[in-house]
Amino acid sequence: MSRGATAIRRVLRVGGAVLVLLIGACTAGSAETVTVRVDYDHDEFATQFIRYFPDSIQVHAGDTVIFRQDWTGEAHTVTLGTMVDEALSVTKPLFEEWGEVPEDQIPPEVLDAYFTAECSVPVLFGCEEEPTEQEPTGEAVDSDEINQTIAQPCLIEQGSLPEDGAPCATQDLGPFDGTEAYYNSGFIGLETEGENIFELELSDSIEPGEYNIFCSVHGSFHNATMQVVPSDQPIPSANEVNLQTREELNEVVEPFRQVYESANEGQFVFGGEAFTGNFSGLMDERVEGLLNEFIPETIEAEVGEPVTWLMFGPHSISFDVPEYFPIYEQLEDGTVSANEEVYLPAGGAPEVEEADSVDPIVVDGGTWDGTDFWSSGVLYSDAYVEYTLRFSAPGTYRYACLIHPPMVGTVTVTG
Amino acid sequence: MADSERPLRGADLAFLIGFGLYVLGLLVVLGQGLLAVAASSSADLHESLHVQGLGSGILDRAALRAADASHSMPSGLQIVADYLFSAVNLGLAAVLLKLRPRDWTARLLATALVGAAGVFNLTSQGVLEQLPYTPLETLAQVTAHVLAGLAYVYALLLFPDGRPVPRWRPAAVIPLYLTATFGAVFLSIRLEGPARPATLLLFFGLLVPAAGAAAQAYRIVKTEDATGQAQARLLFWALLPSVGFGIVFLVLHGLSPATNVLAGRHIPEPPVALYRTFQPAFALIPLALFAGILRYRLWDIERLLNRTTVYAIATALLGGLYAAFIVVAQLLLGTVAASPLIDSKAAVAITTLLFVTAFRPLRDQVQRFIDRRFNRSRYDAQVTMERFAEDLRDVVDPNDIVERLEGVLTEVFEPRHVTLWFREVEAPHVRGPSSNP
């Protein structure tokens, strides 16, 4: 055997051993790390969920919980602490009892108790004792209104929260030991590429017991429970947690699958009313989330022919869009700011007086000539938005929702 | 000393390690594609991959990619075309390295072919594009693409003799090559987002063949050797369809397949038409290389083919014999499970040992048979050598021995020329060279 062949075999042997070690290193230690999904973008149709998956986990002191978020266009936080535990001790039972009942049928004292507890910790949306005022397009979220206590990492060991939504003095979170008054991740990343992750390190000294987690963007109905168990008691393996996650995901995805298939066949039922036509996003009363799809994906029209979309959920219809940018951005000084360009009409689209309403909104968007950026602005109604647009030039036009990155469609216009 | 027998140097080891990792990466990429294909026809596998994909490791991301991609698989025919293309490129890369393990032109070609096996496999590229890349994945991707692109360009510029074209002075050639290198690296790094597959394809499918075709055209014009011209002509014509398709595609469609109108959104939309146009055209390149190597007996390919044939036949014969033995044993002794002979570990060990021992004699027999039937010159050569050894007993004149030796070497090895060196005490005597038509 030549020396060359011997050396090659030696290299292969060493390489194999290194590979085995690498694989071992990559897979080792997973028992001490639990992964929780924050939000979820489904692989067959674009979705967003105001949920943690799984919504209850068991861990040991010293473990790490990885909160992994699919960027669906929606920001979330992971917020814990004694203030959160107190608030959720009131809101969770009330939500479980009254969550399915329409708001106008809930006794005022229940609503009062709920919102008093809810508003004892800062919440971006949902901490609303009074109905939201109807606001014109482009003013749905104002940069100045973004609570920096929520949007940026915040640690309050003891004492009260900063006033007027100011950022916290301590943003270096460190391991969570369960005694902190307020422990907030801030918005988990604002990335469109790569990984949006928040790693919750648990202190070795955390006492066994139940700890509440909630999202400061959406309110206490978006919550999860973390059970810290004594180290001599077993906890589910990483694979068992993944199985539980998948089971919960399949459960909430199923209603969306039904409405997705139905809408692709031309019909969508929402609020007891049947709709037909072109859909921009779908919702379902059974799911806290959105189905972010344009259905059908391709619309065919003739020049001058009105094309109408029925919009469910907060969306925009935008052509010749700029490169995607998230609805929030972090400035150099750490301040989280809203990208108002997302919300504003552009390219000559009309401003809408009531862009965020409980009643149906009907808008005639006018005509687009097929050139330059054009956007309806973000429109939302608790019912639906009916938006009509005409095209003055033939062509194949890709369009998108400026909030939700996977939400894209095509309009083919013929002469 | 033959090139393949010199000891390994540091650069050889570095190449081996790097190439091994490169191939490993490619196999992971191709494996993900096959996993997605399997998941598209198995709901259980699809679900298992999704569960696995909820984890945080590299393998978990691979599982998630395969599960997500399983909903948008190409047709069966396209999948077969993709993997056939990859197999041809990988196979030729293996042949080249086997033939010329220390030759840098062969190494460059092998690296290029491995890269092409991944880049032009739409099934696996579609799987990769399912998830946005992490920084580490981006680094791996960019490195692989830069390596593959540069290797292809350089290999086509250097093939077959390893001498760079144009034949300018180094002071002029080096800046030219450096410029091309920086251009390729820059382009590869710029590739990002959903436009990546299309841009990559235009880079590989148009720029690389164009550079290669230009280099081979230069060789056709500048090389006086007829064989060299024929080799260059073969490769030139193989490269031309890719260049032609690339130009026609650009004229008809502009850069639209490589320009993402929805930039910043992760929407996997593989450019199917572009792939299906370029893949067959690009497949001509490894085929032409292989044909060229075979036709012009470059790099001793006959030896490899001969050995492959011999080993394949010997293995098939023994395998068949072993299978026949099992069948006969079953017929004679009942079912496998009930047979004490088959159940006995000692019996299995002895049988296996017997067949292993029989392999070498059988291989030699097959070798002789192949040489006698299909490689007559080698068989005759053996006879000639034996006759020469016998003749030497009766010949005493040194000049006569030299003449006979020249004749025998020419007959047996078919060299281009023969040079005999004699070591003498007073002065070395050189005989030859003599041409062998």
Interface residues (C-beta under 8 A of the other chain):
Chain A: S2 R3 G4 A7 I8 V11 L12 G15 L19 C26 T27 S30 T33 T35 R37 D43 E44 I66 R68 T192 E193 G194 E195 A238 N239 N242 L243 T245 R246 D320 V321 E323 Y324 F325 R398 A400 P405 P406 V408
Chain B: S4 E5 R6 P7 L8 D12 L13 L16 I17 G20 L24 E47 H50 V51 Q52 L54 G55 S56 G57 I58 L59 A67 D68 H71 P101 R102 P132 Y133 T134 P135 V261 L262 A263 G264 R265 H266 I267
